[in-house]
């Protein structure tokens, strides 16, 4: 087997050194009844070529985003990733290193985590950020738990326009943690007023910007309303490119900001791995979940970086930890930070303008299709259309015309009649004028 | 005297000049380059990406348009490339040397797996594409699920957990859901966890409202079965047990433990972090396990990536399978279908762990590893891992001190009694390994052993590599005993950094770069 260096002779010599007759002796603590005599009923070893053939056949059955005019969003977005990103994250020293528990020989990882934390804090307008979470949805769940710890209250208020899967993740954690949850109904017009739901028992109000229908809102008034009752405002950013054009949540008064960082550096990957962003006010830092990297000096006084404030974490605190989390999305946040470093201030804000411009053009083109109504007055790179036919049928019919046209909101909120004819449509820098024209043409045919 | 070549250039080594290393002008030391923070490399206006400004258009951002600069630095592509390459050169990695971190499983990461994960049909598909356009992606998840079920002898698997600890959470939620279905969620609140467990086990149990009750270990490193049985009662929800355990030993009474917890009405959660020792030789389903997470980044070689992403699918017994979280995949009428809502399928899912399907990129890599190894290769890999650990244990137990008799499983555990009276502690010993070109082993874990050193060589090392590692540790141990404390007390001397001041880092946390730095972030932010 090509990955196993020991030869038959090596094994024999090693067994002799151990004083064992066979490898079976080493497994003598396994109860007799549980010892497998033979091989498990699965295929035998294969060469690279055979494995490649088999997996390529599976991959070939899928339609890749880059093959067709592609407008699917709702929490994951197709962007162009510079070639440099993938080259760098595949360097052995990054790819095959462990969590930087030995800082003397992992300064590479630690320094990029420190840079990543700084970038996330800058984008979100917050004071501190951690070294990343699994993804946006789990970061959102952890943010609610953190708000409960900070406020010592047990009730969260969720916007109905928070991505339904994020709502589910929060609900799941609340359910098992015996916390209270108030979830508003979805509001496709984007005029939801949440302030009335916040009371003295409320630990936090969770609101997504842009929301699941694409609406962009100034949340300053909501933050004031939350703070007036002693509650925190948690802002969820599903598309990190949006902060190149939108007021950062920190400036709107957010106490905790979480986001999905996939758009920078990370491919769609059918849902993961992604990179959860988590930022907060400095005064809450000791209640934050996840890893934190901090600056210090070494024995010679040289600047260096270490994982820090680990007294919050499970390997020290065990059942008293702030969270059971013991990993971050290391390589995904490396991809994020490299992509953002390549973009820089100019590139990042321009990328945001291109995304917005493309979405505006697409909204105008689709809005001109007979029977189609654009639901949004405001949006960034994603908006919602209402069609005269059920959204799921329209999307399926568009597939037949070679267009992946978005996400029917009935898929995210089945059983809600108000969602039946709505489709969330995203347009990023990857879409050309031809793509948009193809979409409008196909939609017209489908609805005719 | 120097010899001269044809061009008259000196070719000698210079050894006779008596030159000693000194502080350099740049701070660099040959190939080890000092590198500023990326924010200190800012060329305002520069970018490593060429994008055309869009034509004039009327924005639709309402009242939420950003004002003012963000503060991101500008760099060209070559500058960015050099920055990260230089950073990478400060990292130790499994590709550059033996990485004996016990309990972490730093094995070879085949690059075929990377290539497969980047096939556009896997890497460039969206989790909410119409399902008829992602049949191959669903097939991949279903195929991996089949392998995991066969290898563990378990009937079901929840694929979506994003890491080991997330898998633990999923498994314990499934247990809680099953207790609810029995109407016993209010009465069964206690979870039994051995002292030697990973910190995630008690943290997970506590996160969803269980109380944690610690089980002691016997003198030979196993669960104290009598003490465990004495703790069983009608208020026990589950036992969380790592097997092989964190002392590197197989819990030989495991079937008895499983039977006892079942008899008492509780469930058996197995921490599968060490499945790589037994894959292909033992199926957890045959041991009475109800739920076990599998760290794909350990057993099935998906890269650790400097701390993630992981992936932690959870195999479930018949008793827990109905409560598996959304989404899951079914195969009917010749097509794959993802069940994303309770209304679409049978079962009583307890909820949802994450937005989408889980760590697809890791699924592809893990399946690529499995297909490459096959049933025979997976069994051989486990055997080689166990053989290598035992070889280290047998070769070093005369100079280092092993608290437990062998054989061990995939990791060899030593304590610090061999350092007694030397003035050298476990930490110093580990740091001295860095100067010898090795990443240290896991230290001070498990907690049940004083000054623990947990060594996991994995199956990826050749015998020569193991022999050199053994000789190095032997030399270090003998050196410590000879009283050569300087080799240890200030180590590492030869790494990109000397020991770092972790106390200062925690006392005055600086968690981000800011203009006018050297100011603690906490102060600057006020």
Interface residues (C-beta under 8 A of the other chain):
Chain A: X1 X2 X3 X4 X5 X6 X7 X10 X11 X13 X14 X15 X17 X18 X19 X20 X23 X25 X26 X27 X28 X29 X30 X31 X33 X34 X35 X36 X39 X40 X41 X42 X43 X44 X45 X46 X48 X50 X51 X52 X54 X55 X56 X57 X58 X59 X60 X61 X62 X63 X64 X65 X66 X67 X70 X72 X74 X75 X76 X78 X82 X84 X86 X88 X89 X90 X91 X92 X93 X94 X95 X96 X97 X98 X99 X100 X102 X103 X104 X105 X106 X107 X108 X109 X111 X112 X114 X115 X117 X118 X119 X121 X122 X123 X127 X128 X129 X131 X132 X134 X135 X136 X137 X138 X163 X165 X166 X168 X169 X171 X172 X175 X176 X177 X178 X209 X216 X217 X218 X243 X244 X245 X246 X247 X248 X252 X260 X267 X268 X269 X270 X271 X272 X273 X282 X285 X291 X292 X293 X294 X295 X296 X297 X298 X299 X300 X302 X304 X305 X306 X308 X309 X310 X311 X313 X314 X315 X316 X317 X318 X319 X320 X321 X323 X324 X325 X326 X327 X328 X329 X330 X331 X332 X334 X338 X340 X341 X342 X343 X344 X345 X346 X347 X348 X349 X350 X351 X353 X354 X356 X357 X358 X360 X361 X363 X376 X377 X378 X379 X380 X395 X396 X399 X404 X407 X411 X412 X414 X415 X429
Chain B: X27 X35 X37 X38 X39 X44 X45 X46 X47 X48 X49 X51 X52 X53 X54 X55 X57 X58 X59 X60 X61 X62 X63 X64 X65 X66 X67 X69 X70 X71 X72 X73 X74 X75 X77 X80 X81 X83 X84 X85 X87 X88 X89 X90 X91 X92 X93 X94 X95 X96 X99 X101 X104 X106 X108 X109 X110 X112 X114 X115 X116 X117 X118 X119 X120 X121 X122 X123 X124 X125 X126 X127 X128 X129 X130 X132 X133 X134 X135 X136 X137 X139 X140 X143 X147 X150 X151 X162 X163 X164 X165 X166 X168 X169 X173 X176 X198 X199 X200 X202 X203 X204 X205 X206 X207 X208 X209 X212 X249 X250 X251 X252 X254 X255 X278 X280 X281 X282 X283 X286 X287 X303 X304 X305 X306 X307 X308 X309 X310 X311 X325 X326 X340 X341 X343 X344 X350 X351 X352 X353 X354 X355 X356 X357 X358 X359 X360 X361 X362 X364 X367 X368 X370 X371 X372 X373 X374 X375 X376 X377 X378 X379 X380 X381 X383 X384 X386 X387 X388 X390 X391 X393 X394 X395 X406 X407 X409 X430 X431 X434 X439 X440 X445 X459 X460 X461 X462 X463 X465 X490 X492 X495 X496 X497 X498 X499 X500 X501 X502 X504 X505 X506 X509 X510 X511 X512 X513 X514 X521 X522 X525 X526
